[in-house]
Amino acid sequence: MPDQTQQAQTTDLTINDLQSLKVIIDLASSRGAFKPTEMVAVGQTYTKLSTFLDTVAAQQPAQQPAPAAAQQPQPPAPDVTTAVATGA
């Protein structure tokens, strides 16, 4: 019998999985995989999925603080050729 850790690993659904589903729906609909009577439900689900993914993407930068090195600009390195030519 699998333990709970193995079950949790097999039931994880990630943002990447949801993005893949969005691509699959797009490809399937463009290839005519859905009947005309199914298109409304497929379109509504696709729109909800797309809106959810857009919301998650908008929240990602706000949740991840920028590294300290990226926040403070570094002064440019001195040009060695200029220092040698001027005798500095």
FIGU-264770 format. One record per atom (N, C-alpha, C): z, y, x; residue in three letters; residue number from 1; atom name. Coordinates in pm, whole numbers. Layout:
N
+--------+--------+--------+--------+-----+-------+
|     up |  north |   east | residu | num | atome |
+--------+--------+--------+--------+-----+-------+
|      Z |      Y |      X |    ALA | NUM |    CA |
...
+--------+--------+--------+--------+-----+-------+
***
This chain:
88
+--------+--------+--------+--------+-----+-------+
|     up |  north |   east | residu | num | atome |
+--------+--------+--------+--------+-----+-------+
|      0 |   -118 |     85 |    MET |   1 |     N |
|      0 |      0 |      0 |    MET |   1 |    CA |
|      0 |    124 |     90 |    MET |   1 |     C |
|    -92 |    219 |     66 |    PRO |   2 |     N |
|    -96 |    340 |    150 |    PRO |   2 |    CA |
|     26 |    427 |    125 |    PRO |   2 |     C |
|     72 |    492 |    232 |    ASP |   3 |     N |
|    187 |    581 |    215 |    ASP |   3 |    CA |
|    140 |    717 |    162 |    ASP |   3 |     C |
|    236 |    806 |    136 |    GLN |   4 |     N |
|    204 |    935 |     75 |    GLN |   4 |    CA |
|    122 |   1023 |    167 |    GLN |   4 |     C |
|    140 |   1011 |    298 |    THR |   5 |     N |
|     63 |   1092 |    392 |    THR |   5 |    CA |
|    -85 |   1058 |    383 |    THR |   5 |     C |
|   -117 |    930 |    377 |    GLN |   6 |     N |
|   -257 |    889 |    365 |    GLN |   6 |    CA |
|   -315 |    934 |    232 |    GLN |   6 |     C |
|   -239 |    927 |    125 |    GLN |   7 |     N |
|   -287 |    971 |     -5 |    GLN |   7 |    CA |
|   -312 |   1121 |     -5 |    GLN |   7 |     C |
|   -225 |   1197 |     59 |    ALA |   8 |     N |
|   -243 |   1343 |     65 |    ALA |   8 |    CA |
|   -369 |   1379 |    142 |    ALA |   8 |     C |
|   -400 |   1305 |    248 |    GLN |   9 |     N |
|   -518 |   1333 |    327 |    GLN |   9 |    CA |
|   -645 |   1303 |    248 |    GLN |   9 |     C |
|   -644 |   1204 |    164 |    THR |  10 |     N |
|   -764 |   1170 |     88 |    THR |  10 |    CA |
|   -783 |   1257 |    -34 |    THR |  10 |     C |
|   -678 |   1328 |    -78 |    THR |  11 |     N |
|   -691 |   1411 |   -197 |    THR |  11 |    CA |
|   -699 |   1560 |   -165 |    THR |  11 |     C |
|   -701 |   1597 |    -38 |    ASP |  12 |     N |
|   -712 |   1738 |     -2 |    ASP |  12 |    CA |
|   -849 |   1791 |    -40 |    ASP |  12 |     C |
|   -851 |   1909 |    -99 |    LEU |  13 |     N |
|   -975 |   1977 |   -133 |    LEU |  13 |    CA |
|   -968 |   2114 |    -68 |    LEU |  13 |     C |
|  -1060 |   2138 |     24 |    THR |  14 |     N |
|  -1055 |   2262 |    102 |    THR |  14 |    CA |
|  -1156 |   2363 |     50 |    THR |  14 |     C |
|  -1146 |   2485 |    101 |    ILE |  15 |     N |
|  -1241 |   2590 |     68 |    ILE |  15 |    CA |
|  -1381 |   2548 |    114 |    ILE |  15 |     C |
|  -1390 |   2482 |    228 |    ASN |  16 |     N |
|  -1520 |   2434 |    275 |    ASN |  16 |    CA |
|  -1580 |   2332 |    179 |    ASN |  16 |     C |
|  -1496 |   2247 |    119 |    ASP |  17 |     N |
|  -1544 |   2152 |     18 |    ASP |  17 |    CA |
|  -1601 |   2226 |   -102 |    ASP |  17 |     C |
|  -1531 |   2331 |   -144 |    LEU |  18 |     N |
|  -1578 |   2409 |   -259 |    LEU |  18 |    CA |
|  -1707 |   2483 |   -228 |    LEU |  18 |     C |
|  -1720 |   2532 |   -105 |    GLN |  19 |     N |
|  -1845 |   2597 |    -65 |    GLN |  19 |    CA |
|  -1960 |   2496 |    -64 |    GLN |  19 |     C |
|  -1930 |   2374 |    -21 |    SER |  20 |     N |
|  -2032 |   2269 |    -22 |    SER |  20 |    CA |
|  -2074 |   2237 |   -165 |    SER |  20 |     C |
|  -1977 |   2233 |   -256 |    LEU |  21 |     N |
|  -2010 |   2209 |   -397 |    LEU |  21 |    CA |
|  -2100 |   2317 |   -454 |    LEU |  21 |     C |
|  -2075 |   2440 |   -415 |    LYS |  22 |     N |
|  -2159 |   2551 |   -461 |    LYS |  22 |    CA |
|  -2303 |   2532 |   -413 |    LYS |  22 |     C |
|  -2319 |   2493 |   -288 |    VAL |  23 |     N |
|  -2452 |   2469 |   -233 |    VAL |  23 |    CA |
|  -2519 |   2352 |   -304 |    VAL |  23 |     C |
|  -2442 |   2247 |   -331 |    ILE |  24 |     N |
|  -2496 |   2129 |   -400 |    ILE |  24 |    CA |
|  -2545 |   2166 |   -539 |    ILE |  24 |     C |
|  -2465 |   2244 |   -612 |    ILE |  25 |     N |
|  -2507 |   2287 |   -746 |    ILE |  25 |    CA |
|  -2634 |   2370 |   -738 |    ILE |  25 |     C |
|  -2641 |   2461 |   -642 |    ASP |  26 |     N |
|  -2759 |   2545 |   -625 |    ASP |  26 |    CA |
|  -2883 |   2460 |   -596 |    ASP |  26 |     C |
|  -2870 |   2366 |   -503 |    LEU |  27 |     N |
|  -2984 |   2281 |   -469 |    LEU |  27 |    CA |
|  -3025 |   2193 |   -586 |    LEU |  27 |     C |
|  -2928 |   2134 |   -653 |    ALA |  28 |     N |
|  -2959 |   2045 |   -765 |    ALA |  28 |    CA |
|  -3028 |   2121 |   -878 |    ALA |  28 |     C |
|  -2981 |   2241 |   -907 |    SER |  29 |     N |
|  -3044 |   2317 |  -1015 |    SER |  29 |    CA |
|  -3184 |   2362 |   -977 |    SER |  29 |     C |
|  -3205 |   2398 |   -849 |    SER |  30 |     N |
|  -3339 |   2440 |   -808 |    SER |  30 |    CA |
|  -3437 |   2324 |   -805 |    SER |  30 |     C |
|  -3386 |   2201 |   -796 |    ARG |  31 |     N |
|  -3472 |   2083 |   -795 |    ARG |  31 |    CA |
|  -3485 |   2019 |   -933 |    ARG |  31 |     C |
|  -3430 |   2083 |  -1034 |    GLY |  32 |     N |
|  -3446 |   2035 |  -1172 |    GLY |  32 |    CA |
|  -3359 |   1915 |  -1205 |    GLY |  32 |     C |
|  -3244 |   1902 |  -1144 |    ALA |  33 |     N |
|  -3158 |   1786 |  -1167 |    ALA |  33 |    CA |
|  -3081 |   1793 |  -1298 |    ALA |  33 |     C |
|  -3076 |   1911 |  -1359 |    PHE |  34 |     N |
|  -3001 |   1927 |  -1482 |    PHE |  34 |    CA |
|  -3094 |   1946 |  -1600 |    PHE |  34 |     C |
|  -3056 |   1890 |  -1714 |    LYS |  35 |     N |
|  -3133 |   1907 |  -1836 |    LYS |  35 |    CA |
|  -3111 |   2049 |  -1888 |    LYS |  35 |     C |
|  -3207 |   2102 |  -1963 |    PRO |  36 |     N |
|  -3192 |   2239 |  -2016 |    PRO |  36 |    CA |
|  -3064 |   2257 |  -2096 |    PRO |  36 |     C |
|  -3021 |   2155 |  -2167 |    THR |  37 |     N |
|  -2899 |   2168 |  -2247 |    THR |  37 |    CA |
|  -2773 |   2170 |  -2160 |    THR |  37 |     C |
|  -2784 |   2130 |  -2036 |    GLU |  38 |     N |
|  -2670 |   2128 |  -1944 |    GLU |  38 |    CA |
|  -2661 |   2257 |  -1861 |    GLU |  38 |     C |
|  -2765 |   2336 |  -1860 |    MET |  39 |     N |
|  -2772 |   2452 |  -1770 |    MET |  39 |    CA |
|  -2664 |   2557 |  -1799 |    MET |  39 |     C |
|  -2625 |   2575 |  -1924 |    VAL |  40 |     N |
|  -2522 |   2674 |  -1955 |    VAL |  40 |    CA |
|  -2390 |   2634 |  -1890 |    VAL |  40 |     C |
|  -2350 |   2509 |  -1906 |    ALA |  41 |     N |
|  -2224 |   2461 |  -1847 |    ALA |  41 |    CA |
|  -2231 |   2465 |  -1695 |    ALA |  41 |     C |
|  -2343 |   2428 |  -1638 |    VAL |  42 |     N |
|  -2359 |   2430 |  -1493 |    VAL |  42 |    CA |
|  -2353 |   2575 |  -1443 |    VAL |  42 |     C |
|  -2420 |   2665 |  -1511 |    GLY |  43 |     N |
|  -2420 |   2806 |  -1472 |    GLY |  43 |    CA |
|  -2282 |   2869 |  -1481 |    GLY |  43 |     C |
|  -2209 |   2839 |  -1586 |    GLN |  44 |     N |
|  -2074 |   2894 |  -1602 |    GLN |  44 |    CA |
|  -1981 |   2841 |  -1493 |    GLN |  44 |     C |
|  -1993 |   2712 |  -1463 |    THR |  45 |     N |
|  -1909 |   2653 |  -1358 |    THR |  45 |    CA |
|  -1945 |   2711 |  -1223 |    THR |  45 |     C |
|  -2074 |   2728 |  -1197 |    TYR |  46 |     N |
|  -2120 |   2786 |  -1071 |    TYR |  46 |    CA |
|  -2068 |   2929 |  -1055 |    TYR |  46 |     C |
|  -2072 |   3007 |  -1162 |    THR |  47 |     N |
|  -2024 |   3145 |  -1158 |    THR |  47 |    CA |
|  -1874 |   3149 |  -1131 |    THR |  47 |     C |
|  -1797 |   3063 |  -1197 |    LYS |  48 |     N |
|  -1653 |   3058 |  -1175 |    LYS |  48 |    CA |
|  -1622 |   3018 |  -1031 |    LYS |  48 |     C |
|  -1693 |   2920 |   -979 |    LEU |  49 |     N |
|  -1673 |   2874 |   -842 |    LEU |  49 |    CA |
|  -1709 |   2984 |   -743 |    LEU |  49 |     C |
|  -1819 |   3051 |   -767 |    SER |  50 |     N |
|  -1863 |   3159 |   -680 |    SER |  50 |    CA |
|  -1763 |   3275 |   -680 |    SER |  50 |     C |
|  -1713 |   3311 |   -796 |    THR |  51 |     N |
|  -1614 |   3418 |   -807 |    THR |  51 |    CA |
|  -1486 |   3381 |   -734 |    THR |  51 |     C |
|  -1442 |   3256 |   -749 |    PHE |  52 |     N |
|  -1322 |   3210 |   -680 |    PHE |  52 |    CA |
|  -1341 |   3215 |   -529 |    PHE |  52 |     C |
|  -1454 |   3169 |   -480 |    LEU |  53 |     N |
|  -1480 |   3170 |   -336 |    LEU |  53 |    CA |
|  -1489 |   3313 |   -282 |    LEU |  53 |     C |
|  -1548 |   3403 |   -358 |    ASP |  54 |     N |
|  -1555 |   3544 |   -317 |    ASP |  54 |    CA |
|  -1415 |   3605 |   -309 |    ASP |  54 |     C |
|  -1328 |   3571 |   -405 |    THR |  55 |     N |
|  -1192 |   3622 |   -405 |    THR |  55 |    CA |
|  -1114 |   3569 |   -285 |    THR |  55 |     C |
|  -1130 |   3441 |   -255 |    VAL |  56 |     N |
|  -1062 |   3382 |   -140 |    VAL |  56 |    CA |
|  -1112 |   3446 |    -11 |    VAL |  56 |     C |
|  -1242 |   3467 |     -1 |    ALA |  57 |     N |
|  -1299 |   3527 |    120 |    ALA |  57 |    CA |
|  -1248 |   3670 |    138 |    ALA |  57 |     C |
|  -1231 |   3743 |     30 |    ALA |  58 |     N |
|  -1182 |   3881 |     38 |    ALA |  58 |    CA |
|  -1035 |   3885 |     81 |    ALA |  58 |     C |
|   -960 |   3782 |     48 |    GLN |  59 |     N |
|   -818 |   3777 |     84 |    GLN |  59 |    CA |
|   -796 |   3730 |    227 |    GLN |  59 |     C |
|   -889 |   3658 |    285 |    GLN |  60 |     N |
|   -871 |   3602 |    419 |    GLN |  60 |    CA |
|   -843 |   3708 |    525 |    GLN |  60 |     C |
|   -923 |   3814 |    539 |    PRO |  61 |     N |
|   -893 |   3913 |    643 |    PRO |  61 |    CA |
|   -759 |   3982 |    621 |    PRO |  61 |     C |
|   -718 |   4001 |    498 |    ALA |  62 |     N |
|   -593 |   4069 |    470 |    ALA |  62 |    CA |
|   -473 |   3983 |    509 |    ALA |  62 |     C |
|   -488 |   3852 |    504 |    GLN |  63 |     N |
|   -378 |   3762 |    535 |    GLN |  63 |    CA |
|   -365 |   3734 |    684 |    GLN |  63 |     C |
|   -471 |   3751 |    762 |    GLN |  64 |     N |
|   -468 |   3718 |    903 |    GLN |  64 |    CA |
|   -456 |   3847 |    984 |    GLN |  64 |     C |
|   -338 |   3870 |   1047 |    PRO |  65 |     N |
|   -324 |   3991 |   1129 |    PRO |  65 |    CA |
|   -413 |   3983 |   1251 |    PRO |  65 |     C |
|   -466 |   4097 |   1290 |    ALA |  66 |     N |
|   -552 |   4104 |   1407 |    ALA |  66 |    CA |
|   -467 |   4086 |   1532 |    ALA |  66 |     C |
|   -521 |   4022 |   1634 |    PRO |  67 |     N |
|   -446 |   4007 |   1759 |    PRO |  67 |    CA |
|   -415 |   4144 |   1819 |    PRO |  67 |     C |
|   -305 |   4155 |   1890 |    ALA |  68 |     N |
|   -262 |   4282 |   1948 |    ALA |  68 |    CA |
|   -366 |   4338 |   2044 |    ALA |  68 |     C |
|   -432 |   4251 |   2119 |    ALA |  69 |     N |
|   -533 |   4297 |   2215 |    ALA |  69 |    CA |
|   -652 |   4361 |   2143 |    ALA |  69 |     C |
|   -683 |   4312 |   2025 |    ALA |  70 |     N |
|   -797 |   4366 |   1950 |    ALA |  70 |    CA |
|   -763 |   4499 |   1885 |    ALA |  70 |     C |
|   -635 |   4527 |   1862 |    GLN |  71 |     N |
|   -596 |   4650 |   1795 |    GLN |  71 |    CA |
|   -600 |   4770 |   1888 |    GLN |  71 |     C |
|   -574 |   4751 |   2018 |    GLN |  72 |     N |
|   -570 |   4862 |   2111 |    GLN |  72 |    CA |
|   -692 |   4858 |   2201 |    GLN |  72 |     C |
|   -773 |   4963 |   2200 |    PRO |  73 |     N |
|   -891 |   4962 |   2285 |    PRO |  73 |    CA |
|   -851 |   4965 |   2432 |    PRO |  73 |     C |
|   -921 |   4891 |   2512 |    GLN |  74 |     N |
|   -895 |   4886 |   2655 |    GLN |  74 |    CA |
|   -977 |   4993 |   2725 |    GLN |  74 |     C |
|   -920 |   5059 |   2826 |    PRO |  75 |     N |
|   -998 |   5158 |   2900 |    PRO |  75 |    CA |
|  -1109 |   5088 |   2978 |    PRO |  75 |     C |
|  -1222 |   5155 |   2996 |    PRO |  76 |     N |
|  -1332 |   5091 |   3068 |    PRO |  76 |    CA |
|  -1293 |   5064 |   3213 |    PRO |  76 |     C |
|  -1347 |   4958 |   3267 |    ALA |  77 |     N |
|  -1321 |   4924 |   3407 |    ALA |  77 |    CA |
|  -1390 |   5025 |   3495 |    ALA |  77 |     C |
|  -1329 |   5062 |   3609 |    PRO |  78 |     N |
|  -1395 |   5159 |   3697 |    PRO |  78 |    CA |
|  -1523 |   5100 |   3755 |    PRO |  78 |     C |
|  -1620 |   5186 |   3771 |    ASP |  79 |     N |
|  -1748 |   5145 |   3828 |    ASP |  79 |    CA |
|  -1734 |   5142 |   3980 |    ASP |  79 |     C |
|  -1742 |   5025 |   4038 |    VAL |  80 |     N |
|  -1721 |   5008 |   4182 |    VAL |  80 |    CA |
|  -1828 |   5080 |   4262 |    VAL |  80 |     C |
|  -1952 |   5080 |   4216 |    THR |  81 |     N |
|  -2059 |   5144 |   4291 |    THR |  81 |    CA |
|  -2039 |   5295 |   4296 |    THR |  81 |     C |
|  -1987 |   5356 |   4191 |    THR |  82 |     N |
|  -1961 |   5499 |   4190 |    THR |  82 |    CA |
|  -1847 |   5532 |   4285 |    THR |  82 |     C |
|  -1744 |   5450 |   4287 |    ALA |  83 |     N |
|  -1629 |   5474 |   4374 |    ALA |  83 |    CA |
|  -1669 |   5464 |   4520 |    ALA |  83 |     C |
|  -1756 |   5370 |   4554 |    VAL |  84 |     N |
|  -1800 |   5354 |   4692 |    VAL |  84 |    CA |
|  -1890 |   5470 |   4734 |    VAL |  84 |     C |
|  -1979 |   5511 |   4647 |    ALA |  85 |     N |
|  -2074 |   5618 |   4679 |    ALA |  85 |    CA |
|  -2003 |   5752 |   4695 |    ALA |  85 |     C |
|  -1898 |   5775 |   4621 |    THR |  86 |     N |
|  -1829 |   5904 |   4630 |    THR |  86 |    CA |
|  -1715 |   5902 |   4731 |    THR |  86 |     C |
|  -1689 |   5786 |   4787 |    GLY |  87 |     N |
|  -1583 |   5773 |   4886 |    GLY |  87 |    CA |
|  -1445 |   5767 |   4826 |    GLY |  87 |     C |
|  -1434 |   5740 |   4697 |    ALA |  88 |     N |
|  -1304 |   5734 |   4632 |    ALA |  88 |    CA |
|  -1238 |   5600 |   4651 |    ALA |  88 |     C |
+--------+--------+--------+--------+-----+-------+
***
